[in-house]
Amino acid sequence: MNQRLQKLQAWMKENGIEVSFITSSENVFYLSGFFSNPHERLLALAVFQEEEPFLVCPGMEVHDVKSSGWNQEIIGYSDIDNPWELVHTSINKRLNRVQKVAIEKEHMNVERYEQLSVLFPGAVFVSAEEKLRKLRMIKDAKELKIIEEACALADYAIEVGCSEIKEGRTELEVLNAVEYALKQKGVTEMSFSTMVLTGANAASPHGNPGSTKIQKGDLVLFDLGVVVDRYCSDITRTVAFGDINDKQKEIYDTVLNGQLAAVAASKPGVSAAEVDLTARRIIADAGYGEYFPHRLGHGLGISVHEYPSMTETNQLVIEEGMVYTIEPGIYVPGVAGVRIEDDIYITADGAKVLTKFPKELQIIR
């Protein structure tokens, strides 16, 4: 039994939970080592206080489960089977009565909840999310090594993107060149849809790349991430194509100052709120507070957006082993959009920055 399952079982014993029924691909992977995107089919991991856990998956994936290293029971089912009947049989072999079940309430849909309600009549359903978030929040040495590799590839992607900036080239043309270069490195998946935004488009925090052409005097924003062994990176850099005006430069310098200060403030014992406010105060004092409309950052790992949310109201205390992003931005419609984002790892002494591409304003000629 791996240590992650043992920690979940200890929590179950403390809280009188007989069964944890885990259904998200990310948490099944975290606990079992097997990742699948089963689409509409059922994927689940059933964990008990003492009894052997089992993993239920489409029958076509049983071999992959075994190859992943999972050596506990596997319940494979065909497209004409009712997997819930198989689940019911396996649980009944282990337990006579179930009074409390932990599920991922934010992930489970109503239909599956109703199926479980039939399996466990009268049982109380509690949330497993908070415990799993806290487990995943602290990265071990193996996880950190993988994330560092993903970050190095993200740095490379920004380098490629900058080399592809030319007058008249469209956002999508640059984006395609970046992703093609990554595929040549063996990358098969991005953390999210890659963003390349130029000029006025960069003033939309979640803009969509398109046919807009890059022009001299534009700020060009890259936001991308790379998946390595199921772990994500996430980087944003904003660069200048040719000379930019004083207002654009002022906005860039303000974001950079806020970002650097938030990185420096990130250390064990400090709250997430204080880290966010460190950057937010600098941006507000420069007169751009209303143009910084989102949180400072987010946890990072198996999912690109993980716990915790780095907001000005989150009093969570930063701990050694956490990995999260720091990504302040200023978005002034019709003027400029700038965001600078790093992935950081919290050590006993403070933040170790995992994304290395330079943050000082890069001017592409």
DRENTOR-563046 format. One record per residue (C-alpha): residue number from 1; x, y, z. Coordinates in nm, 3 decimals. Each point is the difference from the previous one (the first is absolute). Example, Ala and Ser with C-alpha at 12.3 -4.5 7.8 and 13.67 -1.06 7.14 Angstrom:
BEGIN
+------+---------+---------+---------+
| pafi |       u |       v |       w |
+------+---------+---------+---------+
|    1 |   1.230 |  -0.450 |   0.780 |
|    2 |   0.137 |   0.344 |  -0.066 |
+------+---------+---------+---------+
//
This chain:
BEGIN
+------+---------+---------+---------+
| pafi |       u |       v |       w |
+------+---------+---------+---------+
|    1 |   0.000 |   0.000 |   0.000 |
|    2 |   0.153 |   0.336 |  -0.100 |
|    3 |   0.041 |   0.285 |   0.248 |
|    4 |  -0.264 |   0.215 |  -0.168 |
|    5 |  -0.265 |  -0.267 |   0.048 |
|    6 |   0.117 |  -0.051 |   0.357 |
|    7 |  -0.044 |   0.369 |   0.077 |
|    8 |  -0.350 |  -0.007 |  -0.146 |
|    9 |  -0.083 |  -0.310 |   0.206 |
|   10 |   0.125 |   0.166 |   0.319 |
|   11 |  -0.229 |   0.297 |  -0.069 |
|   12 |  -0.291 |  -0.238 |  -0.062 |
|   13 |   0.058 |  -0.173 |   0.334 |
|   14 |   0.015 |   0.333 |   0.183 |
|   15 |  -0.331 |   0.105 |  -0.154 |
|   16 |  -0.191 |  -0.328 |   0.004 |
|   17 |  -0.012 |  -0.031 |  -0.379 |
|   18 |  -0.038 |  -0.358 |  -0.120 |
|   19 |   0.043 |   0.064 |  -0.375 |
|   20 |   0.161 |   0.270 |  -0.212 |
|   21 |  -0.125 |  -0.019 |  -0.358 |
|   22 |   0.239 |   0.207 |  -0.211 |
|   23 |  -0.106 |   0.079 |  -0.358 |
|   24 |   0.208 |   0.285 |  -0.144 |
|   25 |   0.277 |  -0.107 |  -0.237 |
|   26 |   0.250 |   0.220 |   0.183 |
|   27 |  -0.067 |  -0.139 |   0.348 |
|   28 |  -0.020 |  -0.360 |  -0.124 |
|   29 |   0.343 |   0.057 |  -0.152 |
|   30 |   0.136 |   0.162 |   0.315 |
|   31 |  -0.106 |  -0.293 |   0.217 |
|   32 |   0.052 |  -0.292 |  -0.239 |
|   33 |   0.258 |   0.107 |  -0.261 |
|   34 |  -0.245 |  -0.071 |  -0.284 |
|   35 |  -0.132 |   0.282 |  -0.218 |
|   36 |  -0.289 |  -0.025 |  -0.241 |
|   37 |  -0.246 |   0.232 |  -0.166 |
|   38 |  -0.295 |  -0.240 |  -0.021 |
|   39 |  -0.241 |   0.255 |  -0.150 |
|   40 |  -0.353 |  -0.109 |   0.093 |
|   41 |   0.110 |  -0.336 |   0.142 |
|   42 |   0.046 |  -0.058 |   0.372 |
|   43 |   0.350 |   0.022 |   0.147 |
|   44 |   0.021 |  -0.030 |   0.377 |
|   45 |   0.222 |  -0.100 |   0.288 |
|   46 |  -0.166 |  -0.145 |   0.311 |
|   47 |   0.205 |   0.031 |   0.318 |
|   48 |  -0.083 |  -0.158 |   0.336 |
|   49 |   0.138 |   0.038 |   0.352 |
|   50 |   0.157 |  -0.346 |   0.009 |
|   51 |  -0.125 |  -0.203 |  -0.294 |
|   52 |   0.171 |  -0.022 |  -0.338 |
|   53 |  -0.085 |   0.291 |  -0.230 |
|   54 |  -0.120 |  -0.062 |  -0.353 |
|   55 |   0.010 |   0.196 |  -0.323 |
|   56 |  -0.288 |  -0.018 |  -0.248 |
|   57 |   0.062 |   0.093 |  -0.364 |
|   58 |  -0.107 |  -0.086 |  -0.355 |
|   59 |   0.114 |  -0.353 |  -0.083 |
|   60 |   0.212 |   0.126 |  -0.288 |
|   61 |   0.224 |   0.179 |   0.253 |
|   62 |   0.068 |  -0.288 |   0.241 |
|   63 |   0.337 |  -0.074 |  -0.159 |
|   64 |   0.097 |   0.367 |   0.029 |
|   65 |  -0.094 |  -0.001 |   0.369 |
|   66 |   0.227 |  -0.297 |   0.063 |
|   67 |   0.281 |   0.163 |  -0.199 |
|   68 |  -0.030 |   0.313 |   0.217 |
|   69 |   0.105 |  -0.199 |   0.306 |
|   70 |  -0.338 |  -0.041 |   0.169 |
|   71 |   0.008 |  -0.345 |   0.161 |
|   72 |  -0.330 |   0.003 |   0.188 |
|   73 |  -0.337 |  -0.122 |  -0.130 |
|   74 |  -0.113 |   0.127 |  -0.341 |
|   75 |  -0.361 |  -0.015 |  -0.114 |
|   76 |  -0.019 |   0.028 |  -0.376 |
|   77 |  -0.335 |   0.023 |  -0.175 |
|   78 |  -0.123 |  -0.007 |  -0.358 |
|   79 |  -0.228 |   0.250 |  -0.169 |
|   80 |  -0.295 |  -0.236 |   0.053 |
|   81 |   0.069 |  -0.056 |   0.372 |
|   82 |  -0.153 |   0.199 |   0.284 |
|   83 |   0.310 |   0.108 |   0.192 |
|   84 |  -0.204 |   0.097 |   0.306 |
|   85 |  -0.107 |  -0.360 |   0.051 |
|   86 |   0.367 |  -0.101 |  -0.001 |
|   87 |   0.084 |   0.278 |   0.244 |
|   88 |  -0.285 |  -0.107 |   0.227 |
|   89 |   0.120 |  -0.363 |   0.003 |
|   90 |   0.359 |   0.097 |   0.082 |
|   91 |  -0.100 |   0.233 |   0.282 |
|   92 |  -0.233 |  -0.258 |   0.152 |
|   93 |   0.293 |  -0.245 |   0.014 |
|   94 |   0.180 |   0.247 |   0.224 |
|   95 |  -0.265 |   0.171 |   0.212 |
|   96 |  -0.336 |  -0.098 |   0.149 |
|   97 |  -0.112 |   0.355 |   0.067 |
|   98 |   0.105 |   0.344 |  -0.116 |
|   99 |  -0.103 |   0.310 |   0.194 |
|  100 |   0.237 |   0.265 |  -0.136 |
|  101 |   0.142 |   0.036 |  -0.352 |
|  102 |   0.254 |   0.258 |  -0.122 |
|  103 |  -0.043 |   0.121 |  -0.358 |
|  104 |   0.126 |   0.283 |  -0.216 |
|  105 |  -0.310 |   0.216 |   0.014 |
|  106 |   0.134 |   0.254 |  -0.247 |
|  107 |   0.074 |  -0.271 |  -0.255 |
|  108 |  -0.279 |  -0.255 |   0.039 |
|  109 |  -0.312 |   0.055 |  -0.211 |
|  110 |  -0.354 |  -0.052 |   0.126 |
|  111 |  -0.055 |  -0.327 |  -0.185 |
|  112 |   0.302 |  -0.163 |   0.161 |
|  113 |  -0.091 |   0.138 |   0.341 |
|  114 |  -0.342 |  -0.161 |  -0.037 |
|  115 |   0.165 |  -0.330 |  -0.091 |
|  116 |   0.210 |   0.014 |   0.317 |
|  117 |  -0.306 |   0.091 |   0.204 |
|  118 |  -0.158 |  -0.325 |  -0.114 |
|  119 |   0.313 |  -0.195 |   0.092 |
|  120 |   0.021 |   0.165 |   0.343 |
|  121 |  -0.358 |   0.066 |   0.115 |
|  122 |  -0.008 |   0.231 |   0.301 |
|  123 |   0.371 |   0.082 |  -0.019 |
|  124 |   0.132 |   0.349 |   0.056 |
|  125 |   0.212 |   0.140 |  -0.285 |
|  126 |   0.289 |   0.228 |   0.094 |
|  127 |   0.258 |   0.185 |  -0.208 |
|  128 |   0.338 |  -0.156 |  -0.075 |
|  129 |   0.123 |   0.310 |  -0.183 |
|  130 |   0.148 |   0.189 |   0.293 |
|  131 |   0.216 |  -0.293 |   0.111 |
|  132 |   0.115 |  -0.083 |  -0.353 |
|  133 |   0.082 |   0.365 |  -0.071 |
|  134 |   0.218 |   0.019 |   0.308 |
|  135 |   0.176 |  -0.325 |  -0.088 |
|  136 |   0.070 |   0.117 |  -0.354 |
|  137 |   0.103 |   0.349 |   0.116 |
|  138 |   0.334 |  -0.122 |   0.139 |
|  139 |   0.225 |  -0.138 |  -0.273 |
|  140 |   0.259 |  -0.268 |   0.060 |
|  141 |   0.344 |  -0.011 |  -0.163 |
|  142 |  -0.119 |  -0.214 |  -0.292 |
|  143 |  -0.287 |   0.235 |  -0.077 |
|  144 |   0.228 |   0.303 |   0.018 |
|  145 |   0.247 |  -0.154 |  -0.245 |
|  146 |  -0.277 |  -0.061 |  -0.254 |
|  147 |  -0.140 |   0.351 |   0.039 |
|  148 |   0.348 |   0.146 |  -0.048 |
|  149 |   0.027 |  -0.190 |  -0.328 |
|  150 |  -0.338 |   0.135 |  -0.109 |
|  151 |   0.114 |   0.352 |   0.092 |
|  152 |   0.321 |  -0.034 |  -0.203 |
|  153 |  -0.209 |  -0.091 |  -0.304 |
|  154 |  -0.226 |   0.299 |   0.065 |
|  155 |   0.308 |   0.224 |   0.005 |
|  156 |   0.106 |  -0.151 |  -0.331 |
|  157 |  -0.346 |   0.069 |  -0.143 |
|  158 |   0.025 |   0.369 |   0.089 |
|  159 |   0.344 |   0.014 |  -0.160 |
|  160 |  -0.142 |  -0.150 |  -0.320 |
|  161 |  -0.294 |   0.239 |   0.009 |
|  162 |   0.225 |   0.304 |   0.024 |
|  163 |   0.208 |  -0.123 |  -0.294 |
|  164 |  -0.315 |  -0.035 |  -0.210 |
|  165 |  -0.119 |   0.361 |   0.048 |
|  166 |   0.013 |   0.186 |  -0.331 |
|  167 |  -0.199 |   0.289 |  -0.138 |
|  168 |  -0.319 |  -0.118 |  -0.168 |
|  169 |   0.008 |  -0.348 |   0.151 |
|  170 |  -0.326 |  -0.097 |   0.167 |
|  171 |  -0.055 |  -0.117 |   0.355 |
|  172 |  -0.099 |  -0.345 |  -0.123 |
|  173 |   0.308 |  -0.029 |  -0.220 |
|  174 |   0.226 |   0.064 |   0.297 |
|  175 |  -0.206 |  -0.234 |   0.219 |
|  176 |   0.025 |  -0.280 |  -0.256 |
|  177 |   0.377 |   0.042 |  -0.023 |
|  178 |   0.033 |  -0.024 |   0.379 |
|  179 |  -0.208 |  -0.317 |   0.028 |
|  180 |   0.174 |  -0.161 |  -0.298 |
|  181 |   0.339 |   0.062 |   0.161 |
|  182 |  -0.125 |  -0.160 |   0.322 |
|  183 |  -0.129 |  -0.304 |  -0.186 |
|  184 |   0.347 |  -0.043 |  -0.147 |
|  185 |   0.121 |  -0.016 |   0.362 |
|  186 |  -0.246 |  -0.281 |   0.069 |
|  187 |  -0.273 |   0.206 |   0.168 |
|  188 |  -0.342 |  -0.153 |  -0.061 |
|  189 |  -0.220 |   0.221 |   0.215 |
|  190 |  -0.025 |   0.363 |   0.107 |
|  191 |  -0.126 |   0.097 |   0.346 |
|  192 |  -0.275 |   0.211 |  -0.164 |
|  193 |  -0.069 |   0.173 |  -0.331 |
|  194 |   0.311 |   0.200 |  -0.087 |
|  195 |  -0.047 |   0.376 |  -0.012 |
|  196 |   0.188 |   0.241 |  -0.227 |
|  197 |  -0.160 |   0.345 |   0.009 |
|  198 |   0.128 |   0.318 |  -0.157 |
|  199 |  -0.079 |   0.369 |   0.036 |
|  200 |  -0.351 |   0.078 |   0.121 |
|  201 |  -0.081 |  -0.373 |   0.025 |
|  202 |   0.248 |  -0.036 |   0.288 |
|  203 |  -0.227 |   0.222 |   0.212 |
|  204 |  -0.243 |  -0.294 |   0.026 |
|  205 |   0.123 |  -0.227 |   0.283 |
|  206 |  -0.148 |  -0.310 |  -0.168 |
|  207 |   0.009 |   0.108 |  -0.362 |
|  208 |  -0.019 |  -0.233 |  -0.298 |
|  209 |   0.287 |  -0.004 |  -0.253 |
|  210 |  -0.108 |   0.062 |  -0.356 |
|  211 |   0.095 |   0.170 |  -0.324 |
|  212 |   0.117 |   0.328 |   0.154 |
|  213 |   0.339 |   0.096 |  -0.143 |
|  214 |   0.293 |   0.109 |   0.212 |
|  215 |   0.107 |   0.360 |  -0.060 |
|  216 |   0.293 |   0.212 |   0.112 |
|  217 |  -0.068 |   0.156 |   0.340 |
|  218 |  -0.214 |  -0.292 |   0.118 |
|  219 |   0.031 |  -0.181 |   0.326 |
|  220 |  -0.034 |  -0.375 |  -0.065 |
|  221 |  -0.125 |  -0.222 |   0.283 |
|  222 |   0.077 |  -0.372 |   0.020 |
|  223 |  -0.185 |  -0.221 |   0.250 |
|  224 |   0.065 |  -0.374 |  -0.024 |
|  225 |   0.083 |  -0.316 |   0.187 |
|  226 |   0.139 |  -0.345 |  -0.072 |
|  227 |  -0.105 |  -0.337 |   0.145 |
|  228 |   0.274 |  -0.247 |   0.098 |
|  229 |  -0.096 |  -0.334 |   0.158 |
|  230 |  -0.343 |   0.147 |   0.087 |
|  231 |   0.146 |   0.310 |   0.176 |
|  232 |  -0.049 |   0.352 |  -0.134 |
|  233 |   0.199 |   0.318 |  -0.038 |
|  234 |  -0.147 |   0.347 |  -0.058 |
|  235 |   0.194 |   0.306 |  -0.113 |
|  236 |  -0.089 |   0.346 |  -0.129 |
|  237 |   0.240 |   0.246 |  -0.156 |
|  238 |  -0.076 |   0.329 |  -0.174 |
|  239 |   0.258 |   0.133 |  -0.245 |
|  240 |   0.027 |   0.309 |  -0.217 |
|  241 |   0.026 |  -0.006 |  -0.378 |
|  242 |   0.209 |   0.307 |  -0.074 |
|  243 |  -0.016 |   0.314 |   0.211 |
|  244 |  -0.305 |   0.052 |   0.219 |
|  245 |  -0.138 |   0.323 |   0.141 |
|  246 |   0.053 |   0.135 |   0.351 |
|  247 |  -0.344 |  -0.111 |   0.122 |
|  248 |   0.057 |  -0.358 |  -0.111 |
|  249 |   0.341 |   0.003 |   0.167 |
|  250 |  -0.149 |   0.137 |   0.322 |
|  251 |  -0.260 |  -0.277 |   0.005 |
|  252 |   0.264 |  -0.266 |  -0.063 |
|  253 |   0.228 |   0.128 |   0.274 |
|  254 |  -0.289 |   0.016 |   0.247 |
|  255 |  -0.099 |  -0.361 |  -0.065 |
|  256 |   0.363 |  -0.113 |   0.025 |
|  257 |   0.052 |   0.182 |   0.332 |
|  258 |  -0.315 |  -0.158 |   0.141 |
|  259 |   0.096 |  -0.345 |  -0.123 |
|  260 |   0.352 |   0.015 |   0.140 |
|  261 |  -0.129 |   0.124 |   0.337 |
|  262 |  -0.255 |  -0.284 |   0.021 |
|  263 |   0.270 |  -0.256 |  -0.076 |
|  264 |   0.217 |   0.146 |   0.275 |
|  265 |  -0.294 |  -0.006 |   0.244 |
|  266 |  -0.068 |  -0.369 |  -0.063 |
|  267 |   0.139 |  -0.197 |   0.293 |
|  268 |  -0.122 |  -0.241 |   0.267 |
|  269 |  -0.217 |   0.165 |   0.265 |
|  270 |  -0.133 |   0.279 |  -0.223 |
|  271 |  -0.366 |  -0.007 |  -0.104 |
|  272 |  -0.115 |  -0.034 |  -0.358 |
|  273 |  -0.190 |   0.327 |   0.054 |
|  274 |   0.317 |   0.189 |   0.087 |
|  275 |   0.181 |  -0.132 |  -0.308 |
|  276 |  -0.287 |   0.115 |  -0.221 |
|  277 |  -0.022 |   0.338 |   0.170 |
|  278 |   0.373 |   0.057 |  -0.035 |
|  279 |  -0.039 |   0.020 |  -0.377 |
|  280 |  -0.347 |   0.154 |   0.008 |
|  281 |   0.109 |   0.296 |   0.214 |
|  282 |   0.286 |   0.085 |  -0.237 |
|  283 |  -0.234 |  -0.008 |  -0.299 |
|  284 |  -0.269 |   0.202 |   0.181 |
|  285 |   0.250 |   0.260 |   0.124 |
|  286 |   0.108 |   0.052 |  -0.362 |
|  287 |  -0.361 |   0.079 |  -0.093 |
|  288 |  -0.086 |  -0.329 |  -0.171 |
|  289 |  -0.189 |  -0.183 |   0.274 |
|  290 |  -0.325 |  -0.025 |  -0.198 |
|  291 |   0.192 |  -0.150 |  -0.292 |
|  292 |   0.123 |  -0.301 |   0.202 |
|  293 |  -0.328 |  -0.196 |   0.003 |
|  294 |   0.108 |  -0.352 |   0.097 |
|  295 |   0.173 |  -0.190 |   0.280 |
|  296 |   0.376 |  -0.001 |   0.028 |
|  297 |   0.037 |  -0.369 |  -0.080 |
|  298 |  -0.096 |  -0.360 |   0.068 |
|  299 |   0.139 |  -0.334 |   0.106 |
|  300 |   0.162 |  -0.212 |  -0.269 |
|  301 |   0.059 |  -0.371 |  -0.045 |
|  302 |  -0.202 |  -0.279 |  -0.160 |
|  303 |  -0.256 |   0.268 |  -0.088 |
|  304 |   0.108 |   0.335 |  -0.137 |
|  305 |  -0.233 |   0.171 |   0.248 |
|  306 |   0.030 |  -0.166 |   0.339 |
|  307 |  -0.054 |   0.093 |   0.364 |
|  308 |   0.066 |   0.256 |   0.136 |
|  309 |  -0.142 |   0.310 |  -0.164 |
|  310 |   0.243 |   0.284 |   0.067 |
|  311 |  -0.246 |   0.278 |   0.082 |
|  312 |   0.003 |   0.302 |   0.228 |
|  313 |  -0.259 |  -0.167 |   0.228 |
|  314 |   0.161 |  -0.344 |   0.034 |
|  315 |   0.161 |  -0.031 |   0.344 |
|  316 |   0.158 |  -0.338 |  -0.077 |
|  317 |   0.355 |  -0.009 |   0.136 |
|  318 |   0.268 |  -0.076 |  -0.258 |
|  319 |   0.187 |  -0.327 |   0.067 |
|  320 |   0.324 |  -0.150 |  -0.119 |
|  321 |  -0.062 |  -0.227 |  -0.299 |
|  322 |  -0.274 |   0.206 |  -0.162 |
|  323 |   0.011 |   0.084 |  -0.371 |
|  324 |  -0.202 |   0.291 |  -0.130 |
|  325 |  -0.002 |   0.275 |  -0.261 |
|  326 |   0.054 |   0.371 |   0.044 |
|  327 |  -0.156 |   0.186 |  -0.291 |
|  328 |  -0.107 |   0.360 |   0.053 |
|  329 |  -0.125 |   0.193 |  -0.299 |
|  330 |  -0.122 |   0.338 |  -0.117 |
|  331 |  -0.248 |   0.019 |  -0.287 |
|  332 |  -0.090 |   0.346 |  -0.127 |
|  333 |  -0.236 |  -0.021 |  -0.300 |
|  334 |   0.141 |   0.174 |  -0.304 |
|  335 |   0.336 |   0.059 |   0.169 |
|  336 |   0.177 |  -0.319 |   0.110 |
|  337 |  -0.033 |  -0.337 |   0.164 |
|  338 |   0.289 |  -0.136 |   0.206 |
|  339 |   0.024 |  -0.315 |   0.212 |
|  340 |   0.314 |  -0.160 |   0.142 |
|  341 |  -0.028 |  -0.348 |   0.150 |
|  342 |   0.240 |  -0.238 |   0.170 |
|  343 |  -0.041 |  -0.339 |   0.160 |
|  344 |   0.163 |  -0.011 |   0.344 |
|  345 |   0.085 |  -0.270 |   0.254 |
|  346 |   0.004 |   0.085 |   0.369 |
|  347 |   0.316 |  -0.104 |   0.185 |
|  348 |   0.085 |   0.057 |   0.366 |
|  349 |   0.174 |   0.322 |  -0.103 |
|  350 |  -0.258 |   0.137 |  -0.244 |
|  351 |  -0.095 |  -0.027 |  -0.365 |
|  352 |   0.194 |  -0.195 |  -0.257 |
|  353 |  -0.100 |   0.130 |  -0.343 |
|  354 |  -0.048 |  -0.292 |  -0.238 |
|  355 |  -0.063 |   0.196 |  -0.321 |
|  356 |   0.321 |   0.166 |  -0.112 |
|  357 |  -0.071 |   0.204 |  -0.316 |
|  358 |   0.105 |   0.362 |   0.069 |
|  359 |  -0.262 |   0.237 |   0.139 |
|  360 |   0.178 |   0.324 |  -0.076 |
|  361 |  -0.171 |   0.154 |  -0.303 |
|  362 |   0.113 |  -0.182 |  -0.314 |
|  363 |  -0.002 |   0.220 |  -0.312 |
|  364 |  -0.022 |  -0.198 |  -0.320 |
|  365 |   0.149 |   0.185 |  -0.297 |
+------+---------+---------+---------+
//
